C-alpha cells in the first residue's frame, strides 16, 4: 500500500522554495531556505554555512565541475552531518559548497540529487511537492 505525503512550497514570483534544516549532532542546527531547482544536479549550500557546521572544506569528498551563468567552475562536494528536508533526514548528505549571489532570497538550492532519491513529484501550479510513502 502506498500513500502520498504533500508538502506546500513557498512562492516568490515564479520561484518555489522551502525550508530545510542541516546540522551537526544535537549541538548545531541551522535552518536554510532552499530554492527548488530541477535544473540543478546537486543540492547547494553556501560555504559560510558549511563552515558554521564545522565541515572541513579542505578535505571534500570530491570535486566536480558545474556550469553556472558565469561559466564552468570546479566546486567541492562536502558531506553535511545531517540534512532534513520534506520530513526526510539524511546522514552525511553530500552537497556542493557554493555561494549564491548576494541578491538571492534563498541560502541554497534543493537539487535533483535529493528530489530524485525521494521520488518527488512537483506540482508547479499548486506549489506542492508530493512524496510517495510505501508501507506494508
Legacy VTK file of the C-alpha trace (Angstrom):
# vtk DataFile Version 3.0
C-alpha trace
ASCII
DATASET POLYDATA
POINTS 136 float
0.000 0.000 0.000
1.256 3.481 -0.727
0.184 6.916 0.435
1.206 10.332 -0.767
2.519 12.988 1.568
2.016 16.535 0.268
4.206 19.493 1.244
3.331 23.102 0.424
6.097 25.183 -1.100
6.619 28.903 -0.653
6.349 31.054 -3.765
8.437 34.094 -4.724
7.010 35.201 -8.083
7.670 32.192 -10.365
10.151 30.543 -7.983
9.367 27.843 -5.425
11.315 27.405 -2.202
11.168 25.611 1.123
12.932 25.419 4.450
15.336 22.658 5.428
17.475 22.008 8.480
21.110 20.984 8.480
23.239 20.233 11.460
25.945 18.528 13.395
24.967 16.263 16.310
22.426 17.843 18.640
24.546 20.952 19.237
24.265 22.772 15.923
21.101 23.114 13.841
20.786 25.678 11.073
17.640 26.477 9.108
18.131 27.297 5.440
15.878 28.484 2.643
16.381 26.389 -0.488
15.167 27.161 -3.987
13.598 24.065 -5.577
15.770 23.750 -8.683
15.132 20.881 -11.099
17.912 22.304 -13.265
20.499 21.748 -10.518
22.120 18.325 -10.415
23.242 18.861 -6.827
21.889 20.389 -3.646
23.909 23.560 -2.970
24.772 25.056 0.418
26.869 28.246 0.797
30.434 27.948 2.097
29.841 30.121 5.227
27.012 27.819 6.351
29.187 24.739 5.825
31.924 26.433 7.860
29.456 27.179 10.690
28.639 23.464 10.760
32.322 22.675 11.159
32.633 20.916 7.798
36.219 20.519 6.601
36.274 22.339 3.272
39.952 21.496 2.773
39.094 17.790 2.515
35.989 17.450 0.321
34.578 14.050 -0.617
35.494 15.009 -4.173
35.217 17.941 -6.552
33.083 18.309 -9.637
32.676 20.737 -12.498
29.365 22.583 -12.735
28.105 25.079 -15.269
26.892 28.399 -13.912
25.771 31.606 -15.610
29.429 32.691 -15.412
30.824 29.519 -16.998
32.149 26.172 -15.762
33.736 26.074 -12.308
35.161 23.387 -10.055
33.356 23.055 -6.720
33.810 20.882 -3.633
31.318 18.212 -2.632
31.083 18.179 1.166
29.186 15.751 3.416
26.937 17.600 5.858
26.498 15.586 9.075
22.719 15.580 8.631
20.218 17.169 6.261
16.469 17.217 6.965
14.069 18.261 4.209
10.465 17.289 3.411
10.376 15.140 6.536
13.335 13.044 5.363
16.585 13.066 7.318
19.776 12.077 5.505
23.029 11.362 7.346
26.315 12.516 5.747
24.429 14.002 2.820
26.755 15.233 0.026
26.189 18.844 -1.067
28.026 21.277 -3.300
29.687 24.109 -1.428
28.992 27.273 -3.420
27.972 30.819 -2.540
24.925 32.127 -4.379
24.670 35.760 -5.474
24.099 38.205 -2.604
20.804 39.295 -4.161
19.341 35.785 -3.814
16.462 35.438 -1.327
17.450 31.823 -0.578
20.542 30.316 1.016
20.945 27.486 -1.451
19.378 25.079 -3.922
17.493 21.823 -3.458
18.758 19.834 -6.416
17.873 16.738 -8.369
20.175 14.553 -6.252
17.702 14.834 -3.351
14.493 15.200 -5.400
15.198 12.093 -7.491
16.158 9.984 -4.483
12.942 10.797 -2.595
10.869 10.379 -5.778
9.417 13.857 -5.527
6.604 14.927 -7.825
6.382 18.706 -8.136
3.086 20.391 -8.968
4.199 23.859 -10.026
0.684 25.261 -10.426
-0.320 24.236 -6.894
3.115 24.925 -5.392
3.349 21.439 -3.893
5.742 18.532 -3.680
4.293 15.051 -3.314
6.253 12.141 -1.878
5.046 8.582 -2.107
5.359 6.624 1.158
5.280 2.855 0.724
4.159 0.776 3.664
3.195 -2.798 4.295
LINES 1 137
136 0 1 2 3 4 5 6 7 8 9 10 11 12 13 14 15 16 17 18 19 20 21 22 23 24 25 26 27 28 29 30 31 32 33 34 35 36 37 38 39 40 41 42 43 44 45 46 47 48 49 50 51 52 53 54 55 56 57 58 59 60 61 62 63 64 65 66 67 68 69 70 71 72 73 74 75 76 77 78 79 80 81 82 83 84 85 86 87 88 89 90 91 92 93 94 95 96 97 98 99 100 101 102 103 104 105 106 107 108 109 110 111 112 113 114 115 116 117 118 119 120 121 122 123 124 125 126 127 128 129 130 131 132 133 134 135
